[in-house]
Amino acid sequence: MYSNFSSPFVISNTFIDDLLKSVISLFVVVNPIDKIPLFITLTEKMEKENKKLVSKNAIITTAILLTVFLR
């Protein structure tokens, strides 16, 4: 009834385990919670729109750097 063909959409437990370990490790290294007071201090005199722009740029830059250096 069932074939030996495995679907390409089936995710193995080892993949999920490795992904979870990687995400947790990156969270520990980047430590975004620790950066909140620094961001607030550095942007306290900025307008709301500028704060949004700075935060978006920081998120994009961090994502690119982590992606490049983890390869």
PDB file of N, CA, C, O and CB in Angstrom:
ATOM      1  N   MET A   1       0.814  -1.186   0.000  1.00  0.00           N
ATOM      2  CA  MET A   1       0.000   0.000   0.000  1.00  0.00           C
ATOM      3  C   MET A   1       0.867   1.263   0.000  1.00  0.00           C
ATOM      4  O   MET A   1       0.608   2.195  -0.761  1.00  0.00           O
ATOM      5  CB  MET A   1      -0.931  -0.009   1.198  1.00  0.00           C
ATOM      6  N   TYR A   2       1.879   1.291   0.841  1.00  0.00           N
ATOM      7  CA  TYR A   2       2.771   2.445   0.878  1.00  0.00           C
ATOM      8  C   TYR A   2       4.022   2.145   0.072  1.00  0.00           C
ATOM      9  O   TYR A   2       4.527   1.023   0.087  1.00  0.00           O
ATOM     10  CB  TYR A   2       3.137   2.815   2.331  1.00  0.00           C
ATOM     11  N   SER A   3       4.512   3.143  -0.623  1.00  0.00           N
ATOM     12  CA  SER A   3       5.723   2.937  -1.411  1.00  0.00           C
ATOM     13  C   SER A   3       6.954   3.377  -0.621  1.00  0.00           C
ATOM     14  O   SER A   3       6.843   4.008   0.430  1.00  0.00           O
ATOM     15  CB  SER A   3       5.638   3.706  -2.744  1.00  0.00           C
ATOM     16  N   ASN A   4       8.090   3.041  -1.129  1.00  0.00           N
ATOM     17  CA  ASN A   4       9.344   3.435  -0.499  1.00  0.00           C
ATOM     18  C   ASN A   4       9.758   4.848  -0.880  1.00  0.00           C
ATOM     19  O   ASN A   4      10.773   5.355  -0.403  1.00  0.00           O
ATOM     20  CB  ASN A   4      10.439   2.464  -0.873  1.00  0.00           C
ATOM     21  N   PHE A   5       8.979   5.474  -1.731  1.00  0.00           N
ATOM     22  CA  PHE A   5       9.282   6.831  -2.171  1.00  0.00           C
ATOM     23  C   PHE A   5       9.059   7.798  -1.021  1.00  0.00           C
ATOM     24  O   PHE A   5       7.977   7.838  -0.435  1.00  0.00           O
ATOM     25  CB  PHE A   5       8.417   7.225  -3.390  1.00  0.00           C
ATOM     26  N   SER A   6      10.073   8.569  -0.703  1.00  0.00           N
ATOM     27  CA  SER A   6       9.910   9.560   0.366  1.00  0.00           C
ATOM     28  C   SER A   6       9.653  10.923  -0.255  1.00  0.00           C
ATOM     29  O   SER A   6      10.283  11.297  -1.245  1.00  0.00           O
ATOM     30  CB  SER A   6      11.164   9.604   1.291  1.00  0.00           C
ATOM     31  N   SER A   7       8.762  11.628   0.309  1.00  0.00           N
ATOM     32  CA  SER A   7       8.387  12.944  -0.184  1.00  0.00           C
ATOM     33  C   SER A   7       9.506  13.941   0.097  1.00  0.00           C
ATOM     34  O   SER A   7      10.156  13.858   1.139  1.00  0.00           O
ATOM     35  CB  SER A   7       7.067  13.412   0.459  1.00  0.00           C
ATOM     36  N   PRO A   8       9.741  14.885  -0.817  1.00  0.00           N
ATOM     37  CA  PRO A   8      10.771  15.896  -0.559  1.00  0.00           C
ATOM     38  C   PRO A   8      10.359  16.870   0.545  1.00  0.00           C
ATOM     39  O   PRO A   8      11.179  17.658   1.017  1.00  0.00           O
ATOM     40  CB  PRO A   8      11.074  16.668  -1.837  1.00  0.00           C
ATOM     41  N   PHE A   9       9.114  16.818   0.948  1.00  0.00           N
ATOM     42  CA  PHE A   9       8.625  17.734   1.968  1.00  0.00           C
ATOM     43  C   PHE A   9       8.711  17.157   3.376  1.00  0.00           C
ATOM     44  O   PHE A   9       8.352  17.827   4.344  1.00  0.00           O
ATOM     45  CB  PHE A   9       7.208  18.114   1.668  1.00  0.00           C
ATOM     46  N   VAL A  10       9.175  15.943   3.490  1.00  0.00           N
ATOM     47  CA  VAL A  10       9.324  15.322   4.801  1.00  0.00           C
ATOM     48  C   VAL A  10      10.615  15.840   5.425  1.00  0.00           C
ATOM     49  O   VAL A  10      11.684  15.764   4.819  1.00  0.00           O
ATOM     50  CB  VAL A  10       9.330  13.757   4.696  1.00  0.00           C
ATOM     51  N   ILE A  11      10.506  16.359   6.622  1.00  0.00           N
ATOM     52  CA  ILE A  11      11.668  16.898   7.324  1.00  0.00           C
ATOM     53  C   ILE A  11      12.065  15.907   8.399  1.00  0.00           C
ATOM     54  O   ILE A  11      11.243  15.494   9.216  1.00  0.00           O
ATOM     55  CB  ILE A  11      11.370  18.306   7.939  1.00  0.00           C
ATOM     56  N   SER A  12      13.307  15.538   8.389  1.00  0.00           N
ATOM     57  CA  SER A  12      13.769  14.550   9.356  1.00  0.00           C
ATOM     58  C   SER A  12      13.959  15.188  10.727  1.00  0.00           C
ATOM     59  O   SER A  12      14.118  16.402  10.854  1.00  0.00           O
ATOM     60  CB  SER A  12      15.080  13.906   8.883  1.00  0.00           C
ATOM     61  N   ASN A  13      13.937  14.349  11.731  1.00  0.00           N
ATOM     62  CA  ASN A  13      14.132  14.834  13.095  1.00  0.00           C
ATOM     63  C   ASN A  13      15.527  15.397  13.297  1.00  0.00           C
ATOM     64  O   ASN A  13      15.706  16.341  14.067  1.00  0.00           O
ATOM     65  CB  ASN A  13      13.879  13.720  14.090  1.00  0.00           C
ATOM     66  N   THR A  14      16.509  14.838  12.622  1.00  0.00           N
ATOM     67  CA  THR A  14      17.870  15.356  12.779  1.00  0.00           C
ATOM     68  C   THR A  14      17.989  16.758  12.206  1.00  0.00           C
ATOM     69  O   THR A  14      18.702  17.598  12.755  1.00  0.00           O
ATOM     70  CB  THR A  14      18.881  14.426  12.102  1.00  0.00           C
ATOM     71  N   PHE A  15      17.289  17.015  11.100  1.00  0.00           N
ATOM     72  CA  PHE A  15      17.307  18.360  10.532  1.00  0.00           C
ATOM     73  C   PHE A  15      16.696  19.358  11.505  1.00  0.00           C
ATOM     74  O   PHE A  15      17.248  20.437  11.719  1.00  0.00           O
ATOM     75  CB  PHE A  15      16.554  18.393   9.193  1.00  0.00           C
ATOM     76  N   ILE A  16      15.572  19.006  12.087  1.00  0.00           N
ATOM     77  CA  ILE A  16      14.907  19.892  13.045  1.00  0.00           C
ATOM     78  C   ILE A  16      15.788  20.105  14.269  1.00  0.00           C
ATOM     79  O   ILE A  16      15.888  21.223  14.773  1.00  0.00           O
ATOM     80  CB  ILE A  16      13.540  19.314  13.465  1.00  0.00           C
ATOM     81  N   ASP A  17      16.420  19.052  14.745  1.00  0.00           N
ATOM     82  CA  ASP A  17      17.325  19.180  15.894  1.00  0.00           C
ATOM     83  C   ASP A  17      18.494  20.105  15.576  1.00  0.00           C
ATOM     84  O   ASP A  17      18.838  20.976  16.376  1.00  0.00           O
ATOM     85  CB  ASP A  17      17.849  17.803  16.318  1.00  0.00           C
ATOM     86  N   ASP A  18      19.102  19.917  14.410  1.00  0.00           N
ATOM     87  CA  ASP A  18      20.228  20.768  14.015  1.00  0.00           C
ATOM     88  C   ASP A  18      19.796  22.219  13.844  1.00  0.00           C
ATOM     89  O   ASP A  18      20.504  23.137  14.258  1.00  0.00           O
ATOM     90  CB  ASP A  18      20.852  20.256  12.716  1.00  0.00           C
ATOM     91  N   LEU A  19      18.640  22.418  13.239  1.00  0.00           N
ATOM     92  CA  LEU A  19      18.130  23.772  13.050  1.00  0.00           C
ATOM     93  C   LEU A  19      17.861  24.446  14.384  1.00  0.00           C
ATOM     94  O   LEU A  19      18.212  25.610  14.575  1.00  0.00           O
ATOM     95  CB  LEU A  19      16.860  23.752  12.210  1.00  0.00           C
ATOM     96  N   LEU A  20      17.249  23.731  15.296  1.00  0.00           N
ATOM     97  CA  LEU A  20      16.958  24.280  16.616  1.00  0.00           C
ATOM     98  C   LEU A  20      18.240  24.622  17.368  1.00  0.00           C
ATOM     99  O   LEU A  20      18.328  25.677  17.994  1.00  0.00           O
ATOM    100  CB  LEU A  20      16.123  23.293  17.428  1.00  0.00           C
ATOM    101  N   LYS A  21      19.216  23.751  17.310  1.00  0.00           N
ATOM    102  CA  LYS A  21      20.502  24.023  17.962  1.00  0.00           C
ATOM    103  C   LYS A  21      21.178  25.249  17.361  1.00  0.00           C
ATOM    104  O   LYS A  21      21.757  26.058  18.086  1.00  0.00           O
ATOM    105  CB  LYS A  21      21.428  22.808  17.846  1.00  0.00           C
ATOM    106  N   SER A  22      21.107  25.388  16.052  1.00  0.00           N
ATOM    107  CA  SER A  22      21.724  26.536  15.384  1.00  0.00           C
ATOM    108  C   SER A  22      21.042  27.838  15.764  1.00  0.00           C
ATOM    109  O   SER A  22      21.706  28.837  16.042  1.00  0.00           O
ATOM    110  CB  SER A  22      21.682  26.356  13.874  1.00  0.00           C
ATOM    111  N   VAL A  23      19.721  27.827  15.775  1.00  0.00           N
ATOM    112  CA  VAL A  23      18.975  29.040  16.117  1.00  0.00           C
ATOM    113  C   VAL A  23      19.237  29.449  17.562  1.00  0.00           C
ATOM    114  O   VAL A  23      19.413  30.633  17.849  1.00  0.00           O
ATOM    115  CB  VAL A  23      17.471  28.827  15.894  1.00  0.00           C
ATOM    116  N   ILE A  24      19.265  28.492  18.458  1.00  0.00           N
ATOM    117  CA  ILE A  24      19.541  28.799  19.863  1.00  0.00           C
ATOM    118  C   ILE A  24      20.959  29.334  20.017  1.00  0.00           C
ATOM    119  O   ILE A  24      21.181  30.290  20.761  1.00  0.00           O
ATOM    120  CB  ILE A  24      19.342  27.547  20.745  1.00  0.00           C
ATOM    121  N   SER A  25      21.912  28.734  19.328  1.00  0.00           N
ATOM    122  CA  SER A  25      23.299  29.209  19.395  1.00  0.00           C
ATOM    123  C   SER A  25      23.422  30.633  18.875  1.00  0.00           C
ATOM    124  O   SER A  25      24.106  31.462  19.477  1.00  0.00           O
ATOM    125  CB  SER A  25      24.219  28.284  18.597  1.00  0.00           C
ATOM    126  N   LEU A  26      22.762  30.918  17.759  1.00  0.00           N
ATOM    127  CA  LEU A  26      22.805  32.277  17.222  1.00  0.00           C
ATOM    128  C   LEU A  26      22.144  33.270  18.162  1.00  0.00           C
ATOM    129  O   LEU A  26      22.622  34.393  18.316  1.00  0.00           O
ATOM    130  CB  LEU A  26      22.133  32.330  15.859  1.00  0.00           C
ATOM    131  N   PHE A  27      21.060  32.869  18.784  1.00  0.00           N
ATOM    132  CA  PHE A  27      20.377  33.745  19.728  1.00  0.00           C
ATOM    133  C   PHE A  27      21.298  34.085  20.893  1.00  0.00           C
ATOM    134  O   PHE A  27      21.320  35.223  21.361  1.00  0.00           O
ATOM    135  CB  PHE A  27      19.085  33.089  20.241  1.00  0.00           C
ATOM    136  N   VAL A  28      22.055  33.101  21.357  1.00  0.00           N
ATOM    137  CA  VAL A  28      22.986  33.329  22.463  1.00  0.00           C
ATOM    138  C   VAL A  28      24.126  34.243  22.024  1.00  0.00           C
ATOM    139  O   VAL A  28      24.528  35.132  22.775  1.00  0.00           O
ATOM    140  CB  VAL A  28      23.546  31.992  22.985  1.00  0.00           C
ATOM    141  N   VAL A  29      24.646  34.037  20.827  1.00  0.00           N
ATOM    142  CA  VAL A  29      25.767  34.843  20.342  1.00  0.00           C
ATOM    143  C   VAL A  29      25.340  36.282  20.088  1.00  0.00           C
ATOM    144  O   VAL A  29      26.026  37.215  20.505  1.00  0.00           O
ATOM    145  CB  VAL A  29      26.347  34.235  19.063  1.00  0.00           C
ATOM    146  N   VAL A  30      24.225  36.468  19.414  1.00  0.00           N
ATOM    147  CA  VAL A  30      23.764  37.814  19.074  1.00  0.00           C
ATOM    148  C   VAL A  30      23.184  38.521  20.292  1.00  0.00           C
ATOM    149  O   VAL A  30      23.366  39.729  20.449  1.00  0.00           O
ATOM    150  CB  VAL A  30      22.720  37.755  17.956  1.00  0.00           C
ATOM    151  N   ASN A  31      22.497  37.797  21.144  1.00  0.00           N
ATOM    152  CA  ASN A  31      21.909  38.304  22.380  1.00  0.00           C
ATOM    153  C   ASN A  31      21.112  39.604  22.165  1.00  0.00           C
ATOM    154  O   ASN A  31      21.510  40.660  22.658  1.00  0.00           O
ATOM    155  CB  ASN A  31      23.006  38.536  23.408  1.00  0.00           C
ATOM    156  N   PRO A  32      20.003  39.529  21.441  1.00  0.00           N
ATOM    157  CA  PRO A  32      19.242  40.742  21.134  1.00  0.00           C
ATOM    158  C   PRO A  32      18.626  41.410  22.361  1.00  0.00           C
ATOM    159  O   PRO A  32      18.419  42.623  22.357  1.00  0.00           O
ATOM    160  CB  PRO A  32      18.156  40.416  20.157  1.00  0.00           C
ATOM    161  N   ILE A  33      18.335  40.660  23.390  1.00  0.00           N
ATOM    162  CA  ILE A  33      17.725  41.245  24.590  1.00  0.00           C
ATOM    163  C   ILE A  33      18.706  42.190  25.274  1.00  0.00           C
ATOM    164  O   ILE A  33      18.310  43.214  25.831  1.00  0.00           O
ATOM    165  CB  ILE A  33      17.277  40.137  25.573  1.00  0.00           C
ATOM    166  N   ASP A  34      19.972  41.842  25.225  1.00  0.00           N
ATOM    167  CA  ASP A  34      21.009  42.671  25.824  1.00  0.00           C
ATOM    168  C   ASP A  34      21.199  43.983  25.060  1.00  0.00           C
ATOM    169  O   ASP A  34      21.690  44.962  25.623  1.00  0.00           O
ATOM    170  CB  ASP A  34      22.322  41.906  25.878  1.00  0.00           C
ATOM    171  N   LYS A  35      20.817  44.007  23.797  1.00  0.00           N
ATOM    172  CA  LYS A  35      21.026  45.191  22.952  1.00  0.00           C
ATOM    173  C   LYS A  35      19.906  46.222  23.076  1.00  0.00           C
ATOM    174  O   LYS A  35      20.057  47.344  22.591  1.00  0.00           O
ATOM    175  CB  LYS A  35      21.156  44.770  21.508  1.00  0.00           C
ATOM    176  N   ILE A  36      18.814  45.879  23.697  1.00  0.00           N
ATOM    177  CA  ILE A  36      17.672  46.798  23.802  1.00  0.00           C
ATOM    178  C   ILE A  36      18.031  48.090  24.538  1.00  0.00           C
ATOM    179  O   ILE A  36      17.744  49.168  24.017  1.00  0.00           O
ATOM    180  CB  ILE A  36      16.516  46.111  24.515  1.00  0.00           C
ATOM    181  N   PRO A  37      18.646  48.034  25.728  1.00  0.00           N
ATOM    182  CA  PRO A  37      19.007  49.294  26.396  1.00  0.00           C
ATOM    183  C   PRO A  37      19.982  50.140  25.577  1.00  0.00           C
ATOM    184  O   PRO A  37      19.893  51.368  25.582  1.00  0.00           O
ATOM    185  CB  PRO A  37      19.614  49.001  27.755  1.00  0.00           C
ATOM    186  N   LEU A  38      20.906  49.492  24.881  1.00  0.00           N
ATOM    187  CA  LEU A  38      21.847  50.226  24.035  1.00  0.00           C
ATOM    188  C   LEU A  38      21.111  50.942  22.909  1.00  0.00           C
ATOM    189  O   LEU A  38      21.386  52.107  22.624  1.00  0.00           O
ATOM    190  CB  LEU A  38      22.908  49.275  23.455  1.00  0.00           C
ATOM    191  N   PHE A  39      20.179  50.246  22.273  1.00  0.00           N
ATOM    192  CA  PHE A  39      19.401  50.858  21.192  1.00  0.00           C
ATOM    193  C   PHE A  39      18.586  52.037  21.714  1.00  0.00           C
ATOM    194  O   PHE A  39      18.536  53.090  21.079  1.00  0.00           O
ATOM    195  CB  PHE A  39      18.470  49.819  20.542  1.00  0.00           C
ATOM    196  N   ILE A  40      17.957  51.861  22.857  1.00  0.00           N
ATOM    197  CA  ILE A  40      17.145  52.936  23.436  1.00  0.00           C
ATOM    198  C   ILE A  40      18.012  54.150  23.754  1.00  0.00           C
ATOM    199  O   ILE A  40      17.618  55.284  23.484  1.00  0.00           O
ATOM    200  CB  ILE A  40      16.426  52.448  24.711  1.00  0.00           C
ATOM    201  N   THR A  41      19.184  53.915  24.322  1.00  0.00           N
ATOM    202  CA  THR A  41      20.087  55.014  24.671  1.00  0.00           C
ATOM    203  C   THR A  41      20.582  55.744  23.428  1.00  0.00           C
ATOM    204  O   THR A  41      20.613  56.975  23.400  1.00  0.00           O
ATOM    205  CB  THR A  41      21.277  54.489  25.473  1.00  0.00           C
ATOM    206  N   LEU A  42      20.963  54.999  22.415  1.00  0.00           N
ATOM    207  CA  LEU A  42      21.517  55.622  21.214  1.00  0.00           C
ATOM    208  C   LEU A  42      20.474  56.336  20.362  1.00  0.00           C
ATOM    209  O   LEU A  42      20.814  57.228  19.585  1.00  0.00           O
ATOM    210  CB  LEU A  42      22.206  54.585  20.382  1.00  0.00           C
ATOM    211  N   THR A  43      19.220  55.954  20.501  1.00  0.00           N
ATOM    212  CA  THR A  43      18.182  56.549  19.650  1.00  0.00           C
ATOM    213  C   THR A  43      17.170  57.386  20.426  1.00  0.00           C
ATOM    214  O   THR A  43      16.107  57.712  19.897  1.00  0.00           O
ATOM    215  CB  THR A  43      17.456  55.465  18.903  1.00  0.00           C
ATOM    216  N   GLU A  44      17.482  57.735  21.661  1.00  0.00           N
ATOM    217  CA  GLU A  44      16.484  58.430  22.478  1.00  0.00           C
ATOM    218  C   GLU A  44      16.114  59.812  21.944  1.00  0.00           C
ATOM    219  O   GLU A  44      15.001  60.278  22.186  1.00  0.00           O
ATOM    220  CB  GLU A  44      16.991  58.565  23.883  1.00  0.00           C
ATOM    221  N   LYS A  45      17.007  60.468  21.234  1.00  0.00           N
ATOM    222  CA  LYS A  45      16.706  61.810  20.719  1.00  0.00           C
ATOM    223  C   LYS A  45      16.219  61.787  19.273  1.00  0.00           C
ATOM    224  O   LYS A  45      15.993  62.839  18.675  1.00  0.00           O
ATOM    225  CB  LYS A  45      17.937  62.692  20.824  1.00  0.00           C
ATOM    226  N   MET A  46      16.060  60.607  18.718  1.00  0.00           N
ATOM    227  CA  MET A  46      15.583  60.488  17.337  1.00  0.00           C
ATOM    228  C   MET A  46      14.062  60.475  17.291  1.00  0.00           C
ATOM    229  O   MET A  46      13.386  60.124  18.259  1.00  0.00           O
ATOM    230  CB  MET A  46      16.142  59.216  16.680  1.00  0.00           C
ATOM    231  N   GLU A  47      13.552  60.870  16.133  1.00  0.00           N
ATOM    232  CA  GLU A  47      12.113  60.779  15.927  1.00  0.00           C
ATOM    233  C   GLU A  47      11.735  59.318  15.687  1.00  0.00           C
ATOM    234  O   GLU A  47      12.584  58.480  15.383  1.00  0.00           O
ATOM    235  CB  GLU A  47      11.662  61.673  14.734  1.00  0.00           C
ATOM    236  N   LYS A  48      10.446  59.037  15.830  1.00  0.00           N
ATOM    237  CA  LYS A  48       9.959  57.662  15.729  1.00  0.00           C
ATOM    238  C   LYS A  48      10.283  57.036  14.371  1.00  0.00           C
ATOM    239  O   LYS A  48      10.669  55.869  14.306  1.00  0.00           O
ATOM    240  CB  LYS A  48       8.456  57.623  15.968  1.00  0.00           C
ATOM    241  N   GLU A  49      10.130  57.792  13.303  1.00  0.00           N
ATOM    242  CA  GLU A  49      10.406  57.267  11.959  1.00  0.00           C
ATOM    243  C   GLU A  49      11.883  56.921  11.793  1.00  0.00           C
ATOM    244  O   GLU A  49      12.220  55.910  11.178  1.00  0.00           O
ATOM    245  CB  GLU A  49       9.986  58.286  10.888  1.00  0.00           C
ATOM    246  N   ASN A  50      12.762  57.758  12.340  1.00  0.00           N
ATOM    247  CA  ASN A  50      14.197  57.475  12.258  1.00  0.00           C
ATOM    248  C   ASN A  50      14.564  56.240  13.071  1.00  0.00           C
ATOM    249  O   ASN A  50      15.429  55.463  12.666  1.00  0.00           O
ATOM    250  CB  ASN A  50      15.008  58.679  12.745  1.00  0.00           C
ATOM    251  N   LYS A  51      13.911  56.055  14.216  1.00  0.00           N
ATOM    252  CA  LYS A  51      14.161  54.859  15.025  1.00  0.00           C
ATOM    253  C   LYS A  51      13.779  53.599  14.252  1.00  0.00           C
ATOM    254  O   LYS A  51      14.495  52.598  14.287  1.00  0.00           O
ATOM    255  CB  LYS A  51      13.376  54.929  16.351  1.00  0.00           C
ATOM    256  N   LYS A  52      12.648  53.658  13.557  1.00  0.00           N
ATOM    257  CA  LYS A  52      12.219  52.508  12.755  1.00  0.00           C
ATOM    258  C   LYS A  52      13.226  52.212  11.654  1.00  0.00           C
ATOM    259  O   LYS A  52      13.552  51.053  11.394  1.00  0.00           O
ATOM    260  CB  LYS A  52      10.830  52.760  12.146  1.00  0.00           C
ATOM    261  N   LEU A  53      13.718  53.267  11.006  1.00  0.00           N
ATOM    262  CA  LEU A  53      14.692  53.095   9.935  1.00  0.00           C
ATOM    263  C   LEU A  53      15.993  52.490  10.464  1.00  0.00           C
ATOM    264  O   LEU A  53      16.559  51.588   9.847  1.00  0.00           O
ATOM    265  CB  LEU A  53      14.972  54.437   9.255  1.00  0.00           C
ATOM    266  N   VAL A  54      16.457  52.983  11.593  1.00  0.00           N
ATOM    267  CA  VAL A  54      17.689  52.461  12.195  1.00  0.00           C
ATOM    268  C   VAL A  54      17.510  51.001  12.593  1.00  0.00           C
ATOM    269  O   VAL A  54      18.402  50.183  12.366  1.00  0.00           O
ATOM    270  CB  VAL A  54      18.095  53.303  13.426  1.00  0.00           C
ATOM    271  N   SER A  55      16.370  50.668  13.183  1.00  0.00           N
ATOM    272  CA  SER A  55      16.152  49.277  13.605  1.00  0.00           C
ATOM    273  C   SER A  55      16.055  48.343  12.399  1.00  0.00           C
ATOM    274  O   SER A  55      16.584  47.232  12.441  1.00  0.00           O
ATOM    275  CB  SER A  55      14.874  49.168  14.456  1.00  0.00           C
ATOM    276  N   LYS A  56      15.390  48.775  11.328  1.00  0.00           N
ATOM    277  CA  LYS A  56      15.312  47.946  10.121  1.00  0.00           C
ATOM    278  C   LYS A  56      16.696  47.726   9.520  1.00  0.00           C
ATOM    279  O   LYS A  56      17.036  46.615   9.114  1.00  0.00           O
ATOM    280  CB  LYS A  56      14.383  48.595   9.081  1.00  0.00           C
ATOM    281  N   ASN A  57      17.493  48.794   9.467  1.00  0.00           N
ATOM    282  CA  ASN A  57      18.850  48.661   8.931  1.00  0.00           C
ATOM    283  C   ASN A  57      19.691  47.722   9.785  1.00  0.00           C
ATOM    284  O   ASN A  57      20.462  46.926   9.251  1.00  0.00           O
ATOM    285  CB  ASN A  57      19.526  50.032   8.842  1.00  0.00           C
ATOM    286  N   ALA A  58      19.553  47.804  11.088  1.00  0.00           N
ATOM    287  CA  ALA A  58      20.314  46.931  11.989  1.00  0.00           C
ATOM    288  C   ALA A  58      19.901  45.472  11.807  1.00  0.00           C
ATOM    289  O   ALA A  58      20.752  44.583  11.796  1.00  0.00           O
ATOM    290  CB  ALA A  58      20.111  47.359  13.454  1.00  0.00           C
ATOM    291  N   ILE A  59      18.618  45.228  11.668  1.00  0.00           N
ATOM    292  CA  ILE A  59      18.127  43.859  11.484  1.00  0.00           C
ATOM    293  C   ILE A  59      18.624  43.275  10.165  1.00  0.00           C
ATOM    294  O   ILE A  59      19.083  42.134  10.119  1.00  0.00           O
ATOM    295  CB  ILE A  59      16.591  43.827  11.529  1.00  0.00           C
ATOM    296  N   ILE A  60      18.530  44.054   9.107  1.00  0.00           N
ATOM    297  CA  ILE A  60      18.969  43.576   7.792  1.00  0.00           C
ATOM    298  C   ILE A  60      20.478  43.330   7.780  1.00  0.00           C
ATOM    299  O   ILE A  60      20.941  42.308   7.273  1.00  0.00           O
ATOM    300  CB  ILE A  60      18.588  44.590   6.694  1.00  0.00           C
ATOM    301  N   THR A  61      21.237  44.267   8.336  1.00  0.00           N
ATOM    302  CA  THR A  61      22.693  44.115   8.387  1.00  0.00           C
ATOM    303  C   THR A  61      23.094  42.889   9.193  1.00  0.00           C
ATOM    304  O   THR A  61      23.972  42.133   8.776  1.00  0.00           O
ATOM    305  CB  THR A  61      23.338  45.363   8.985  1.00  0.00           C
ATOM    306  N   THR A  62      22.467  42.688  10.332  1.00  0.00           N
ATOM    307  CA  THR A  62      22.773  41.526  11.169  1.00  0.00           C
ATOM    308  C   THR A  62      22.432  40.227  10.448  1.00  0.00           C
ATOM    309  O   THR A  62      23.205  39.270  10.494  1.00  0.00           O
ATOM    310  CB  THR A  62      22.009  41.607  12.497  1.00  0.00           C
ATOM    311  N   ALA A  63      21.297  40.189   9.792  1.00  0.00           N
ATOM    312  CA  ALA A  63      20.895  38.980   9.069  1.00  0.00           C
ATOM    313  C   ALA A  63      21.880  38.655   7.947  1.00  0.00           C
ATOM    314  O   ALA A  63      22.243  37.495   7.748  1.00  0.00           O
ATOM    315  CB  ALA A  63      19.481  39.147   8.495  1.00  0.00           C
ATOM    316  N   ILE A  64      22.305  39.674   7.223  1.00  0.00           N
ATOM    317  CA  ILE A  64      23.264  39.454   6.135  1.00  0.00           C
ATOM    318  C   ILE A  64      24.599  38.964   6.686  1.00  0.00           C
ATOM    319  O   ILE A  64      25.167  38.003   6.168  1.00  0.00           O
ATOM    320  CB  ILE A  64      23.468  40.747   5.321  1.00  0.00           C
ATOM    321  N   LEU A  65      25.099  39.612   7.724  1.00  0.00           N
ATOM    322  CA  LEU A  65      26.386  39.213   8.301  1.00  0.00           C
ATOM    323  C   LEU A  65      26.349  37.792   8.849  1.00  0.00           C
ATOM    324  O   LEU A  65      27.283  37.020   8.634  1.00  0.00           O
ATOM    325  CB  LEU A  65      26.787  40.179   9.406  1.00  0.00           C
ATOM    326  N   LEU A  66      25.286  37.445   9.549  1.00  0.00           N
ATOM    327  CA  LEU A  66      25.182  36.089  10.087  1.00  0.00           C
ATOM    328  C   LEU A  66      25.088  35.059   8.971  1.00  0.00           C
ATOM    329  O   LEU A  66      25.673  33.980   9.064  1.00  0.00           O
ATOM    330  CB  LEU A  66      23.969  35.973  11.007  1.00  0.00           C
ATOM    331  N   THR A  67      24.358  35.389   7.925  1.00  0.00           N
ATOM    332  CA  THR A  67      24.222  34.467   6.806  1.00  0.00           C
ATOM    333  C   THR A  67      25.554  34.268   6.087  1.00  0.00           C
ATOM    334  O   THR A  67      25.916  33.143   5.743  1.00  0.00           O
ATOM    335  CB  THR A  67      23.167  34.977   5.827  1.00  0.00           C
ATOM    336  N   VAL A  68      26.274  35.352   5.862  1.00  0.00           N
ATOM    337  CA  VAL A  68      27.549  35.268   5.145  1.00  0.00           C
ATOM    338  C   VAL A  68      28.598  34.525   5.965  1.00  0.00           C
ATOM    339  O   VAL A  68      29.296  33.663   5.432  1.00  0.00           O
ATOM    340  CB  VAL A  68      28.057  36.669   4.796  1.00  0.00           C
ATOM    341  N   PHE A  69      28.718  34.839   7.234  1.00  0.00           N
ATOM    342  CA  PHE A  69      29.779  34.259   8.041  1.00  0.00           C
ATOM    343  C   PHE A  69      29.473  32.846   8.520  1.00  0.00           C
ATOM    344  O   PHE A  69      30.377  32.154   8.988  1.00  0.00           O
ATOM    345  CB  PHE A  69      30.044  35.134   9.219  1.00  0.00           C
ATOM    346  N   LEU A  70      28.247  32.407   8.417  1.00  0.00           N
ATOM    347  CA  LEU A  70      27.919  31.048   8.829  1.00  0.00           C
ATOM    348  C   LEU A  70      28.046  30.043   7.691  1.00  0.00           C
ATOM    349  O   LEU A  70      27.922  28.838   7.910  1.00  0.00           O
ATOM    350  CB  LEU A  70      26.523  31.007   9.385  1.00  0.00           C
ATOM    351  N   ARG A  71      28.286  30.519   6.505  1.00  0.00           N
ATOM    352  CA  ARG A  71      28.420  29.597   5.362  1.00  0.00           C
ATOM    353  C   ARG A  71      29.752  28.969   5.322  1.00  0.00           C
ATOM    354  O   ARG A  71      30.031  28.170   4.428  1.00  0.00           O
ATOM    355  CB  ARG A  71      28.173  30.299   4.068  1.00  0.00           C
TER     356      ARG A  71
END
